[in-house]
Amino acid sequence: MLNQLHVVQSNDKSGESIAALRYAQAASSESCMVILLSQGTTLKLDNQSSVNSEFAQQFTSKRKNFFLNIFSEYRQILSLCELHKFNLIHLHGMWSPFLVITALIANRKGITLLISPHGTLMPWALRNKYYKKLLAMKIYQGAILRSASLLVATADQEFYNLRKLGFQQPIAVIPNGVNVEMVVPKRLQTKFKTFLFLSRIHPVKGLLDLVEAWAIVKLPGWRIVIAGEDVEGHLSKVEALIREKELEADFKFCGFVDGEQKQACFDQADVFILPSHSENFGIVVAEALANELPVITTTAAPWSDLIQHKCGWWVNPGVSGISSAMVEAMTLEPEYLKQMGYRGSQLIVNNYSWEKIGITIKLVNNWVLNQAQPKPEKVNLYEQVIED
């Protein structure tokens, strides 16, 4: 049995944290002993798992003093590694001192290290606080990435970007997934037909483009519901543009939603829309498809499957691409939209369920630890890219 330590900075409900949790649980489902470690206020062991008894979550105790905290976390993680004799350590995310400490311990103890950047090295992400990140790459982060035995990308776009940045070790392309058994979509009748946006309210998500597009193509009987947490005060800019275009009656804001509220948003929607300028994977796209919603998103998200499986629109980022897709969606018969939604749900069941992804994770991890085994299809070697 493989013993694995998965590490993510926070145990909040961000996309990165949820992806780390589901990834760790999927590994556990394939007969691995897995601990998911993150920062917290107390040290505790939580054996409540939706997978099996071989999965646990653990949290480090955090101190107010930065240097005392670094020392304390180092000792806690080192003790954890010595106790459980991990075969591999998998980091989810970058930049955090918490992750740096874990990487240093992995190298010190000779434990195989895997890293999932989760989009933190994509061009848009790197432009945010560029000089700070450039300095970090030169001082420590680049060395840590190069020390990893394997990098994990969630889509081909991230894989090619990692190669452009010069990383030459094997890279596995393993998408995030959806717990399909938890999805029970119900189409609820509402007064309006609805485009649903459900994600962070952040400049990268293209909400200003969405407002501009709606000002051009709006039709009576349709509205746009925006659900998500405001990041960097971007909500005020979106609301200001809506007022400028006199579109207040066409937009509804729900704030951050989760659980039953999130499911209700999916149930009341007719089309899901994510007009992003950059998207590492777009787990909400997978969730929307699992809820039998056709999807509009941009080529900045790795969802060409929408075209191939006829379950949505994959358009150029910007007002023109978004507006043209919205027009087409609004002119289609409800029954055809329903058929698109069904095809999307089958795409998720067949390709993006965590059950299937867990099998891939096991194959990749076994190969990393013993490369005498046949290389899994999902693993890309540097020489293969150069030949292409």
C-alpha positions in Angstrom: 0.0 0.0 0.0 1.3 3.4 -0.9 1.5 6.0 1.9 0.9 9.5 0.5 1.0 13.0 2.0 -1.0 15.6 0.1 -0.4 19.2 1.2 -2.4 22.4 0.4 -2.0 25.7 2.1 -5.6 26.3 3.1 -8.6 24.1 4.0 -11.0 26.8 2.8 -13.5 26.3 0.0 -11.4 27.7 -2.8 -11.1 25.8 -6.0 -7.5 24.8 -5.2 -8.5 23.4 -1.8 -11.5 21.5 -3.1 -9.4 20.0 -5.9 -6.7 18.9 -3.4 -9.3 17.3 -1.2 -11.0 15.4 -4.0 -7.6 14.4 -5.5 -6.5 13.0 -2.2 -9.8 11.2 -1.7 -9.6 9.7 -5.2 -6.1 8.4 -4.4 -7.4 6.9 -1.2 -10.1 5.1 -3.1 -7.4 3.2 -5.0 -6.1 1.4 -1.9 -3.7 4.1 -0.7 -3.2 5.5 2.8 -3.6 9.2 2.3 -3.3 12.2 4.7 -4.3 15.7 3.5 -2.4 18.3 5.4 -3.2 22.0 5.5 -2.7 25.0 7.7 -5.2 25.5 10.5 -5.6 27.0 14.0 -5.4 23.6 15.8 -3.8 20.3 15.3 -6.5 17.6 14.8 -7.2 14.4 13.0 -10.5 14.0 11.2 -11.3 10.5 10.0 -14.6 11.4 8.5 -14.2 10.6 4.9 -16.6 9.9 2.0 -14.1 7.4 0.6 -12.7 5.0 3.2 -10.8 4.7 6.4 -7.5 5.2 4.7 -8.1 8.9 4.2 -7.6 11.5 6.9 -7.3 15.3 7.1 -4.8 16.9 9.4 -4.1 20.6 10.2 -1.0 22.2 11.6 -1.2 24.6 14.5 -0.4 28.1 13.4 1.5 30.6 15.6 1.3 34.4 15.3 5.1 34.8 15.1 6.2 34.1 11.5 9.6 32.5 12.4 8.2 30.5 15.3 5.4 29.3 13.0 8.0 28.2 10.4 9.9 26.3 13.0 6.8 24.7 14.5 5.4 23.6 11.1 8.8 22.2 10.1 8.8 20.0 13.2 5.2 18.9 12.8 5.6 17.9 9.1 8.9 16.2 9.8 7.4 14.2 12.6 4.4 13.3 10.4 6.8 12.0 7.7 8.8 10.0 10.1 5.7 8.4 11.7 4.0 7.4 8.4 7.0 6.6 6.2 5.4 8.3 3.1 6.3 7.0 -0.3 5.4 10.3 -1.9 4.5 13.8 -1.1 2.1 15.8 -3.4 2.0 19.6 -3.1 -1.1 21.4 -4.4 -0.3 25.0 -5.2 2.8 27.2 -4.9 4.3 30.3 -3.3 3.3 29.5 0.3 6.1 29.0 2.9 4.0 26.1 4.2 4.5 24.3 0.9 8.2 25.3 0.7 8.8 23.7 4.1 7.2 20.5 3.0 9.2 20.4 -0.2 12.5 20.9 1.7 11.5 18.0 4.0 10.7 15.8 1.0 14.1 16.5 -0.5 15.9 16.0 2.9 14.2 12.6 3.5 14.5 11.4 0.0 10.7 11.2 -0.5 9.4 11.4 -4.1 7.9 14.8 -4.6 5.0 15.7 -6.9 3.6 19.2 -7.5 0.3 20.4 -8.9 0.7 24.1 -9.7 -3.1 24.4 -10.2 -2.7 27.2 -12.8 -0.4 29.4 -10.6 2.2 29.4 -13.5 -0.2 30.3 -16.2 0.5 33.7 -17.9 -2.4 35.6 -16.3 -1.6 34.3 -12.8 2.1 35.2 -13.2 1.3 38.8 -14.2 -0.4 39.3 -10.8 2.3 40.5 -8.4 4.8 39.7 -11.2 8.0 41.0 -9.7 7.4 39.3 -6.3 6.8 36.0 -8.1 9.8 36.5 -10.3 12.0 37.0 -7.3 10.5 33.9 -5.6 11.1 31.8 -8.7 14.8 32.8 -8.7 15.4 32.4 -4.9 13.5 29.2 -4.1 10.4 28.3 -6.1 12.1 27.4 -9.3 14.5 25.0 -7.5 11.6 23.4 -5.8 9.7 22.8 -9.0 12.8 21.4 -10.7 13.3 19.0 -7.8 9.9 17.4 -8.3 9.9 14.0 -9.9 6.6 14.8 -11.6 4.5 17.9 -12.3 0.7 17.4 -12.6 -1.2 19.7 -15.0 -5.0 19.7 -15.1 -5.2 20.3 -18.9 -3.1 20.4 -22.1 -2.8 24.2 -21.9 -1.1 24.1 -18.5 1.1 21.2 -19.7 2.4 23.2 -22.7 2.8 26.3 -20.6 5.0 24.3 -18.1 7.2 23.1 -21.0 7.5 26.7 -22.3 8.8 27.7 -18.8 11.5 25.2 -19.2 10.5 22.3 -16.9 11.9 19.1 -18.3 10.7 16.4 -15.9 7.7 14.2 -16.7 4.4 15.9 -16.6 1.1 14.1 -16.1 -2.1 15.7 -17.5 -4.9 14.7 -15.0 -8.0 16.8 -15.0 -10.0 17.8 -11.9 -13.2 15.8 -11.6 -16.8 15.9 -10.2 -18.5 13.6 -7.7 -21.1 12.6 -10.2 -23.0 10.4 -7.7 -23.7 13.6 -5.7 -25.3 15.5 -8.7 -29.1 15.2 -8.9 -30.2 18.0 -11.2 -33.8 19.3 -11.1 -34.9 21.8 -13.7 -37.1 24.3 -11.8 -39.6 26.5 -13.5 -38.8 30.3 -13.1 -40.2 33.5 -14.4 -37.1 34.1 -16.5 -34.8 32.1 -18.6 -31.4 32.3 -16.9 -27.7 32.5 -17.8 -25.8 31.5 -14.7 -22.3 32.7 -13.8 -20.9 30.9 -10.7 -17.3 31.6 -9.9 -15.0 34.2 -8.2 -16.0 37.8 -9.1 -12.5 38.7 -10.3 -11.1 40.6 -13.3 -9.8 37.4 -14.9 -13.3 35.9 -15.1 -14.5 38.3 -17.8 -17.6 39.7 -16.1 -17.2 43.1 -17.7 -17.2 41.4 -21.1 -20.4 39.7 -20.1 -22.1 42.9 -19.2 -21.0 44.6 -22.4 -22.2 41.6 -24.4 -25.6 41.5 -22.7 -26.0 45.2 -23.4 -25.8 44.3 -27.2 -27.8 41.1 -27.3 -30.3 41.2 -24.4 -33.7 39.7 -25.0 -36.9 40.0 -22.9 -37.6 37.0 -20.7 -33.9 36.3 -20.1 -31.7 37.4 -17.1 -28.2 36.8 -15.8 -27.6 35.4 -12.3 -24.1 36.1 -10.8 -23.0 34.0 -7.9 -19.6 34.1 -6.3 -17.3 35.8 -3.8 -16.1 39.3 -4.5 -12.3 39.3 -4.9 -10.2 42.5 -4.9 -13.4 44.7 -4.9 -14.2 43.8 -8.5 -17.9 43.5 -7.8 -18.2 47.3 -7.5 -16.8 47.7 -11.1 -19.2 45.2 -12.4 -22.2 46.9 -10.7 -21.0 50.3 -12.0 -21.0 49.1 -15.6 -24.4 47.5 -15.2 -25.8 50.9 -13.9 -24.0 52.7 -16.8 -25.7 50.4 -19.3 -29.1 50.7 -17.4 -29.3 46.9 -17.1 -30.1 46.6 -13.3 -33.3 44.7 -14.0 -31.5 42.0 -15.9 -29.0 41.1 -13.3 -29.3 39.3 -10.0 -26.4 38.9 -7.5 -26.4 36.0 -5.0 -23.0 36.4 -3.3 -21.0 33.3 -2.3 -23.1 30.1 -2.5 -22.4 26.6 -1.4 -24.3 23.4 -0.7 -28.0 23.7 -1.2 -27.8 27.3 -2.4 -25.3 26.4 -5.0 -27.4 23.5 -6.2 -30.4 25.7 -6.4 -28.5 28.1 -8.7 -27.8 25.2 -11.1 -31.4 23.9 -10.9 -32.9 27.3 -11.8 -30.5 28.0 -14.7 -30.9 27.3 -18.4 -27.3 28.0 -19.6 -24.1 28.3 -17.7 -21.6 31.0 -18.7 -17.9 31.5 -17.8 -16.4 34.3 -20.0 -12.8 33.9 -18.5 -9.6 35.5 -19.9 -7.6 32.7 -18.3 -8.7 29.4 -16.7 -6.5 26.5 -15.6 -9.3 24.0 -15.7 -12.6 25.5 -14.7 -14.1 23.0 -12.3 -17.4 25.0 -12.4 -17.7 24.1 -16.0 -17.6 20.4 -15.1 -20.1 20.9 -12.3 -22.5 22.8 -14.7 -22.2 20.0 -17.3 -22.9 17.4 -14.6 -26.0 19.4 -13.8 -27.1 19.0 -17.4 -26.5 22.6 -18.3 -25.1 23.6 -21.7 -22.1 25.8 -21.2 -20.7 28.9 -22.8 -17.0 29.5 -22.1 -13.9 30.8 -23.9 -10.9 29.3 -25.5 -8.9 30.6 -22.5 -10.4 27.6 -20.6 -9.4 24.1 -21.7 -12.9 23.0 -22.7 -12.7 22.0 -26.4 -14.9 19.1 -25.3 -17.8 21.4 -25.5 -17.5 21.5 -29.3 -16.6 17.9 -29.7 -19.5 16.6 -27.7 -22.0 19.2 -28.8 -22.8 20.4 -25.3 -21.9 24.1 -25.4 -20.0 26.9 -27.0 -16.2 27.4 -26.9 -15.6 31.0 -28.2 -12.8 33.6 -28.3 -12.5 35.7 -25.2 -14.1 39.1 -25.4 -17.4 40.7 -26.1 -17.8 39.5 -29.7 -17.4 35.8 -28.9 -19.5 35.9 -25.8 -22.3 37.8 -27.4 -22.6 35.6 -30.5 -22.8 32.5 -28.2 -25.5 34.1 -26.1 -27.6 34.9 -29.2 -27.4 31.4 -30.4 -28.3 30.0 -27.0 -31.3 32.2 -26.6 -32.7 31.3 -30.1 -32.4 27.5 -29.6 -35.5 25.5 -28.7 -35.7 24.5 -25.0 -35.7 20.8 -26.0 -32.4 21.2 -27.9 -30.8 23.0 -24.9 -32.0 20.0 -22.8 -30.4 17.6 -25.2 -27.1 19.6 -25.1 -27.3 19.4 -21.3 -27.7 15.6 -21.3 -24.8 15.2 -23.7 -22.7 17.3 -21.3 -23.6 15.1 -18.3 -22.6 12.0 -20.2 -19.3 13.6 -21.0 -18.6 14.2 -17.3 -19.7 10.6 -16.3 -17.5 9.1 -18.9 -14.4 11.3 -18.6 -14.4 13.5 -15.5 -15.7 11.4 -12.6 -13.3 11.2 -9.6 -13.8 7.4 -9.7 -12.1 7.2 -13.1 -9.6 9.8 -12.2 -8.6 7.8 -9.1 -7.5 4.9 -11.4 -5.3 7.3 -13.4 -3.8 8.8 -10.2 -2.8 5.3 -9.0 -1.2 4.3 -12.4 0.8 7.6 -12.5 1.9 7.4 -8.9 3.0 3.7 -9.2 5.0 4.7 -12.4 6.7 7.6 -10.6 7.9 5.3 -7.9 8.9 2.5 -10.3 9.7 3.8 -13.8 10.5 0.2 -14.9 6.8 -0.2 -15.3 5.1 0.8 -18.6 4.6 4.6 -18.8 0.9 5.6 -18.4 -0.7 7.4 -21.3 -1.3 10.5 -19.2 2.4 11.0 -18.5 4.3 13.1 -21.0 8.1 13.0 -21.3 10.2 16.0 -22.4 11.7 14.2 -25.4 8.3 13.4 -26.8 7.4 17.1 -26.8 10.7 18.1 -28.5 10.0 15.6 -31.2 6.6 17.0 -31.9 
